[in-house]
């Protein structure tokens, strides 16, 4: 089967979607599919396209079964600029549409959100080629930006909702990461037979368990502390203030070091706050590239997954899967009724203190400091769960079945969907099954 993948991020980019789509594409190629990828030049988290990729409008890479077309895009100088981010996404849309057309007609198109506007590119190309598209929802728009407070204008929200419904209506299938996301889209009128729950791929070859005392820990002085680490975007949606408030409560416990790795809009203010209050138990480390992730995770005792109240109901952070793959225990600060909390419970890979409760977060960290045996069990459970349910081979097989189904069901301008019937419909519950003992 010829598959066209349209994605903003792709390795060596370091964003969450890149960590998921890159191993998925590799396994689709291994399975015998012919895959073409249209992606942006690597730029995630930076104010310019990465070194080594600048100086051209496009770059084509080839290997057997795979072509990757990288496109230039506008990268805003201020990462926190809403207008800049929107322009960046739209610039990629504008370049990707004609560029993808030049890659040749596929049997099926897969596109990933965000940016959710790539669904429009997939729809237009699908119309021109009479080919179906599968729309993968990583974050639900406009819900995410509304909850973050990034968009408040009712007219803009209404326009985004209309675009969202248009993309869902014309998709051959809509893949989501969790049952919560499926219910959200059902409430918006997306037919149940169009929705398929397929978890994100975890690159179990790259993200492997490692030694706690390693080069990363030694380089940054982490080896002799109990390290509770937040790795990822330091932005508005993550409730990072909860970590700082917890640090205040832990400042007299010399065993515990809270570490934040990454960059984001909240980082300068948090650094200034910690310096002003002399919170020496908080340490900030620079953003890490894809190749150092496994060692970075291994250098911690627990990994923090922190989200603002209500936000975890529309998004499961990709890093949750990465943490589990590296065998690190999770300490959550998320909604109890969220898919993130449910995943942690069912995988038995961590504990949750609830959102926006720094006292509970601090108490949970202190309790785990002295329970090394439990930490080890939680880490082993997480890795086992990933190997059972989220390994690239299984997810690639699920997508192959999905592609075959929408290909059979695509006919005329309506793009009618055939149910997934390769032996059985893809299970909506298997990704959240209990790990085997």
C-alpha positions as CSV (number, residue, x, y, z in Angstrom):
1,X,0.0,0.0,0.0
2,X,1.2,3.5,-0.8
3,X,0.8,5.7,2.3
4,X,1.3,9.5,2.5
5,X,2.0,10.9,6.0
6,X,1.7,14.6,6.5
7,X,3.2,15.7,9.9
8,X,4.6,18.9,11.2
9,X,7.3,17.1,13.3
10,X,9.5,14.2,12.3
11,X,12.9,13.0,13.5
12,X,15.4,14.5,14.2
13,X,12.9,17.0,15.5
14,X,12.3,16.5,19.2
15,X,8.7,17.3,19.6
16,X,6.1,14.8,21.0
17,X,4.6,13.9,17.6
18,X,8.1,13.2,16.2
19,X,8.7,10.6,18.9
20,X,5.5,8.8,17.9
21,X,5.2,9.1,14.1
22,X,8.9,8.3,13.3
23,X,8.9,4.8,14.7
24,X,5.4,4.2,13.3
25,X,6.6,5.1,9.8
26,X,9.7,2.8,10.2
27,X,7.5,-0.1,11.1
28,X,5.1,0.6,8.3
29,X,8.1,0.4,5.9
30,X,9.3,-2.8,7.6
31,X,5.8,-4.3,7.0
32,X,6.2,-3.7,3.2
33,X,4.3,-0.5,2.7
34,X,5.6,2.3,0.5
35,X,5.6,5.5,2.6
36,X,6.1,9.1,1.7
37,X,6.4,11.7,4.5
38,X,5.9,15.4,4.2
39,X,7.3,17.2,7.2
40,X,8.7,20.5,8.3
41,X,12.4,21.2,8.7
42,X,13.5,20.4,12.3
43,X,12.7,23.4,14.5
44,X,10.8,22.3,17.6
45,X,11.4,24.5,20.7
46,X,13.8,26.8,18.8
47,X,13.5,30.3,17.3
48,X,14.9,29.1,14.0
49,X,15.3,26.0,11.9
50,X,18.0,23.7,13.4
51,X,21.6,24.1,12.3
52,X,22.4,21.9,9.3
53,X,18.9,22.3,7.8
54,X,18.9,25.9,6.9
55,X,19.6,27.4,3.5
56,X,17.1,25.6,1.3
57,X,13.3,25.6,0.9
58,X,13.1,21.8,0.7
59,X,15.1,18.7,1.2
60,X,14.3,15.2,0.0
61,X,15.7,12.1,1.7
62,X,15.3,8.6,0.4
63,X,15.8,5.0,1.5
64,X,14.2,1.8,0.4
65,X,10.4,2.1,0.9
66,X,10.6,5.6,2.3
67,X,10.8,9.2,1.0
68,X,10.9,12.1,3.4
69,X,10.3,15.6,2.0
70,X,11.3,18.3,4.5
71,X,9.9,21.8,4.0
72,X,10.9,25.2,5.2
73,X,8.4,27.1,7.4
74,X,8.1,30.3,9.4
75,X,9.5,29.9,12.9
76,X,8.5,32.7,15.3
77,X,11.2,34.5,17.3
78,X,9.0,34.4,20.4
79,X,7.9,30.9,21.2
80,X,5.1,32.3,23.4
81,X,3.6,34.3,20.6
82,X,0.1,33.0,19.7
83,X,0.1,34.8,16.4
84,X,3.6,33.6,15.6
85,X,2.6,30.0,16.3
86,X,-0.5,30.3,14.2
87,X,1.5,31.8,11.3
88,X,4.1,29.0,11.7
89,X,1.4,26.3,11.4
90,X,-0.3,28.1,8.5
91,X,3.0,28.5,6.6
92,X,3.5,24.7,6.8
93,X,0.0,24.1,5.6
94,X,0.6,26.4,2.7
95,X,3.9,24.7,1.7
96,X,2.8,21.2,2.4
97,X,-0.3,21.1,0.2
98,X,1.4,21.6,-3.2
99,X,4.5,19.8,-2.1
100,X,2.6,16.7,-1.0
101,X,0.8,16.7,-4.4
102,X,4.1,16.3,-6.1
103,X,4.9,13.2,-4.1
104,X,2.4,11.2,-6.2
105,X,-1.0,9.7,-5.5
106,X,-1.2,7.4,-2.5
107,X,-3.8,4.8,-1.6
108,X,-4.4,6.5,1.8
109,X,-3.3,9.7,3.6
110,X,-2.4,9.9,7.3
111,X,-2.2,13.3,8.9
112,X,-1.6,14.2,12.5
113,X,-3.0,17.0,14.7
114,X,-1.6,19.4,15.8
115,X,-1.7,21.5,13.8
116,X,-5.3,20.5,13.3
117,X,-5.5,22.5,10.1
118,X,-3.5,19.7,8.4
119,X,-6.8,18.0,8.1
120,X,-7.7,20.6,5.5
121,X,-4.6,19.7,3.5
122,X,-5.5,16.0,3.7
123,X,-9.1,16.7,2.6
124,X,-8.0,18.8,-0.4
125,X,-5.4,16.2,-1.5
126,X,-7.9,13.5,-1.0
127,X,-10.4,15.2,-3.2
128,X,-7.9,15.7,-5.9
129,X,-6.6,12.1,-5.8
130,X,-9.9,10.5,-4.7
131,X,-8.0,8.9,-1.9
132,X,-9.3,8.6,1.8
133,X,-7.5,10.2,4.7
134,X,-7.1,9.1,8.3
135,X,-7.0,11.9,10.8
136,X,-5.0,11.3,13.9
137,X,-6.0,13.4,16.9
138,X,-3.2,14.0,19.4
139,X,-4.7,17.0,21.1
140,X,-8.4,18.0,20.6
141,X,-8.9,21.4,19.1
142,X,-10.2,23.9,19.9
143,X,-10.7,22.4,23.4
144,X,-7.0,22.6,24.2
145,X,-6.4,26.2,23.3
146,X,-9.7,27.3,25.0
147,X,-8.8,25.5,28.2
148,X,-5.3,27.1,28.1
149,X,-6.9,30.5,27.7
150,X,-5.0,31.1,24.5
151,X,-8.2,31.7,22.5
152,X,-11.1,33.6,24.1
153,X,-12.9,35.3,21.1
154,X,-16.2,33.4,20.6
155,X,-16.1,34.0,16.9
156,X,-12.7,32.5,16.5
157,X,-13.7,29.5,18.7
158,X,-16.8,29.0,16.6
159,X,-14.8,29.1,13.4
160,X,-12.3,26.6,14.8
161,X,-15.1,24.3,15.8
162,X,-16.6,24.4,12.3
163,X,-13.3,23.6,10.8
164,X,-12.9,20.7,13.3
165,X,-16.3,19.3,12.4
166,X,-15.6,19.6,8.7
167,X,-12.3,17.6,9.0
168,X,-14.0,14.9,11.1
169,X,-17.0,14.6,8.7
170,X,-14.8,14.0,5.6
171,X,-12.2,11.8,7.2
172,X,-12.2,8.1,6.3
173,X,-11.4,7.4,10.0
174,X,-10.4,9.4,13.0
175,X,-7.9,7.8,15.3
176,X,-7.7,8.9,19.0
177,X,-5.4,7.9,21.8
178,X,-7.9,7.1,24.5
179,X,-11.5,6.4,25.5
180,X,-11.8,9.9,26.9
181,X,-10.9,11.4,23.5
182,X,-13.3,9.0,21.8
183,X,-16.2,10.1,24.1
184,X,-15.3,13.8,23.5
185,X,-15.5,13.4,19.7
186,X,-18.7,11.3,20.0
187,X,-20.3,14.2,21.9
188,X,-19.4,16.4,18.9
189,X,-21.3,14.2,16.5
190,X,-18.5,12.0,15.1
191,X,-20.1,8.6,14.4
192,X,-18.8,5.8,16.6
193,X,-18.0,3.6,13.6
194,X,-15.6,6.3,12.4
195,X,-13.6,6.4,15.6
196,X,-10.7,4.1,16.3
197,X,-8.7,4.1,19.5
198,X,-5.1,3.4,18.7
199,X,-2.4,4.4,21.2
200,X,0.7,6.3,20.3
201,X,3.8,4.4,19.3
202,X,6.6,4.1,21.8
203,X,10.0,3.6,20.4
204,X,11.0,0.7,22.7
205,X,14.4,0.4,21.0
206,X,15.4,4.0,21.7
207,X,13.6,4.4,25.1
208,X,15.0,1.6,27.2
209,X,15.6,1.3,31.0
210,X,19.0,2.4,32.1
211,X,21.2,2.8,35.2
212,X,20.2,5.4,37.7
213,X,23.9,6.5,38.0
214,X,24.9,7.4,34.5
215,X,26.8,10.1,32.6
216,X,23.8,12.4,32.5
217,X,23.3,12.2,36.3
218,X,27.0,12.8,37.0
219,X,27.2,15.7,34.5
220,X,24.3,17.6,36.2
221,X,25.0,16.5,39.8
222,X,21.9,14.3,40.2
223,X,23.5,11.1,41.3
224,X,23.4,11.7,45.1
225,X,19.8,13.0,45.4
226,X,16.3,11.5,45.2
227,X,15.4,13.2,41.9
228,X,11.8,14.0,41.0
229,X,12.0,15.3,37.4
230,X,9.7,17.2,35.1
231,X,10.9,16.8,31.5
232,X,9.2,18.6,28.7
233,X,7.5,21.9,27.9
234,X,7.4,24.4,30.8
235,X,4.2,26.0,29.6
236,X,0.8,27.2,30.7
237,X,-1.1,23.9,30.3
238,X,1.1,22.0,32.7
239,X,0.5,23.6,36.1
240,X,4.2,23.9,36.7
241,X,3.5,26.2,39.6
242,X,2.4,23.1,41.6
243,X,6.0,21.8,41.4
244,X,7.4,25.1,42.8
245,X,4.8,25.1,45.6
246,X,5.8,21.5,46.4
247,X,9.4,22.5,46.5
248,X,8.6,25.1,49.2
249,X,7.2,22.3,51.3
250,X,10.2,20.1,50.6
251,X,12.9,22.7,51.1
252,X,14.0,21.2,54.4
253,X,14.3,17.7,53.1
254,X,17.9,17.6,51.8
255,X,17.3,14.2,50.2
256,X,14.9,15.5,47.5
257,X,15.8,17.5,44.4
258,X,13.2,18.7,42.0
259,X,14.5,19.0,38.4
260,X,12.9,20.7,35.4
261,X,14.3,19.8,32.0
262,X,13.1,21.8,29.0
263,X,12.0,25.2,27.9
264,X,8.8,27.1,27.6
265,X,6.9,30.3,28.2
266,X,6.9,29.9,32.0
267,X,10.6,29.1,32.4
268,X,12.0,32.7,32.9
269,X,9.4,33.5,35.6
270,X,9.9,30.2,37.4
271,X,13.6,30.6,37.5
272,X,13.3,34.1,38.8
273,X,10.8,33.0,41.5
274,X,13.1,30.1,42.7
275,X,16.1,32.5,42.8
276,X,14.1,35.1,44.8
277,X,12.9,32.5,47.3
278,X,16.3,30.7,47.4
279,X,14.7,27.4,46.5
280,X,18.0,25.5,46.1
281,X,16.1,22.2,45.9
282,X,14.9,23.1,42.4
283,X,17.2,22.8,39.5
284,X,16.7,23.8,35.8
285,X,18.4,21.9,33.0
286,X,18.5,22.6,29.3
287,X,16.2,21.1,26.7
288,X,17.5,17.6,25.6
289,X,17.5,16.1,22.1
290,X,16.0,12.8,21.2
291,X,19.2,10.8,21.5
292,X,19.7,11.7,25.2
293,X,16.1,11.0,26.4
294,X,16.6,7.5,27.7
295,X,19.6,8.5,29.8
296,X,17.8,11.6,31.0
297,X,14.8,9.6,32.2
298,X,17.1,7.0,33.8
299,X,18.9,9.7,35.9
300,X,15.7,10.3,37.9
301,X,14.0,8.3,40.6
302,X,10.5,9.4,39.7
303,X,9.1,11.4,36.7
304,X,6.5,14.1,37.3
305,X,3.5,14.4,35.1
306,X,1.8,17.6,36.0
307,X,-1.2,19.2,34.3
308,X,-3.6,22.0,35.2
309,X,-7.0,20.9,36.5
310,X,-9.3,20.0,33.6
311,X,-6.6,19.9,31.0
312,X,-5.8,16.2,31.3
313,X,-9.3,15.4,30.1
314,X,-8.4,16.4,26.5
315,X,-4.8,15.3,26.2
316,X,-2.6,12.4,27.3
317,X,1.0,13.7,27.3
318,X,3.2,11.7,25.0
319,X,5.9,11.7,27.6
320,X,3.8,9.4,29.8
321,X,4.4,6.6,27.4
322,X,8.1,7.5,27.1
323,X,8.5,7.4,30.9
324,X,6.9,4.0,31.1
325,X,9.1,2.7,28.3
326,X,12.3,3.7,30.2
327,X,11.0,2.0,33.4
328,X,10.7,5.1,35.6
329,X,7.8,5.4,38.1
330,X,5.3,8.2,37.5
331,X,4.2,10.7,40.1
332,X,1.1,12.4,38.7
333,X,-0.7,15.7,39.4
334,X,-3.6,15.2,37.0
335,X,-7.4,14.9,37.2
336,X,-8.5,11.6,38.8
337,X,-11.1,11.0,36.1
338,X,-8.7,11.6,33.2
339,X,-7.3,9.1,30.7
340,X,-3.8,9.9,32.0
341,X,-4.8,8.9,35.6
342,X,-6.6,5.8,34.3
343,X,-3.5,4.8,32.2
344,X,-1.2,5.1,35.3
345,X,-3.7,3.1,37.4
346,X,-4.2,0.3,34.9
347,X,-0.5,0.0,34.0
348,X,0.3,0.2,37.8
349,X,3.2,2.4,36.8
350,X,2.8,5.2,39.3
351,X,0.7,7.2,41.7
352,X,-1.4,10.3,41.4
353,X,-1.6,13.2,43.8
354,X,-4.4,15.0,42.0
355,X,-4.1,18.3,40.1
356,X,-3.1,21.6,41.7
357,X,-2.4,20.1,45.2
358,X,1.2,20.9,46.0
359,X,0.9,19.5,49.6
360,X,-0.3,16.2,48.3
361,X,2.4,16.1,45.7
362,X,5.1,16.9,48.2
363,X,3.8,14.2,50.6
364,X,3.7,11.6,47.9
365,X,7.2,12.3,46.8
366,X,8.4,12.0,50.5
367,X,6.6,8.7,50.9
368,X,8.2,7.2,47.9
369,X,11.7,8.3,48.9
370,X,11.8,5.5,51.4
371,X,9.9,2.9,49.4
372,X,12.6,1.8,46.8
373,X,11.0,-1.6,46.4
374,X,7.7,-0.1,45.3
375,X,9.5,2.3,43.0
376,X,11.2,-0.7,41.3
377,X,7.8,-2.5,40.9
378,X,6.2,0.5,39.4
379,X,9.0,1.0,36.9
380,X,8.9,-2.7,35.8
381,X,5.1,-2.5,35.4
382,X,5.4,0.5,33.1
383,X,7.9,-1.1,30.8
384,X,5.9,-4.3,30.7
385,X,2.8,-2.4,29.8
386,X,4.5,-0.6,26.9
387,X,6.0,-3.8,25.5
388,X,2.6,-5.5,25.7
389,X,0.4,-2.7,24.2
390,X,2.4,0.1,22.8
391,X,5.3,-1.4,20.9
392,X,5.7,0.0,17.3
393,X,5.0,-3.3,15.6
394,X,1.5,-3.7,17.2
395,X,0.5,-0.1,16.6
396,X,1.7,-0.3,13.0
397,X,-0.4,-3.4,12.5
398,X,-3.4,-1.6,13.9
399,X,-2.9,1.3,11.5
400,X,-2.4,-1.1,8.6
401,X,-5.8,-2.6,9.3
402,X,-7.3,0.9,9.6
403,X,-5.8,1.9,6.2
404,X,-7.1,-1.2,4.5
405,X,-10.6,-0.6,5.9
406,X,-10.9,3.0,4.8
407,X,-9.4,2.0,1.4
408,X,-12.2,-0.6,0.9
409,X,-14.8,1.8,2.2
410,X,-13.8,4.8,0.1
411,X,-16.1,5.4,-2.8
412,X,-17.5,8.5,-4.6
413,X,-17.3,11.9,-3.0
414,X,-18.8,10.8,0.2
415,X,-15.9,8.7,1.3
416,X,-18.1,6.3,3.1
417,X,-16.4,4.3,5.8
418,X,-16.3,0.5,5.9
419,X,-16.2,-0.9,9.5
420,X,-12.9,-2.3,10.6
421,X,-13.4,-6.0,10.0
422,X,-10.0,-7.7,9.7
423,X,-10.9,-10.6,11.9
424,X,-12.5,-8.2,14.4
425,X,-12.8,-4.5,15.0
426,X,-9.8,-2.9,16.6
427,X,-10.4,-3.1,20.4
428,X,-11.1,0.2,22.1
429,X,-10.1,-1.4,25.4
430,X,-7.0,-3.4,24.7
431,X,-4.6,-0.4,25.1
432,X,-5.8,0.0,28.7
433,X,-5.7,-3.7,29.6
434,X,-3.9,-4.7,32.8
435,X,-0.3,-5.7,32.4
436,X,0.5,-9.3,32.5
437,X,2.2,-10.6,35.6
